């Protein structure tokens, strides 16, 4: 789980999901940034649902198969995403 670098408090899963897009500490209110290593790691995981579309095209399956595959994948990714995030006080360059 992510830990605020200002107040050193570990966020809960629910707090992390709530502040996923703004990354503001629920305890001290300071802005946090996702670390470069964390962004690289989570970007690899977010590509997984995009793989379902080419597989569907290659196998020539009906379109509803993509939806059936995507929903559980998105739920799983949202479930594990808070465990993979690491925070920092300043925005880090990706490269």
Number of C-alpha atoms within 10 A of each C-alpha: 16 21 18 25 18 15 12 11 14 15 18 15 15 10 17 23 15 13 13 14 8 11 19 18 22 16 14 12 12 14 17 20 19 19 19 17 16 15 17 13 14 17 11 9 13 15 10 13 16 11 12 17 15 11 12 16 12 9 8 9 11 10 11 10 12 19 13 10 14 18 11 12 16 13 11 11 15 13 12 14 19 20 13 13 20 19 21 18 14 12 12 13 8 10 6
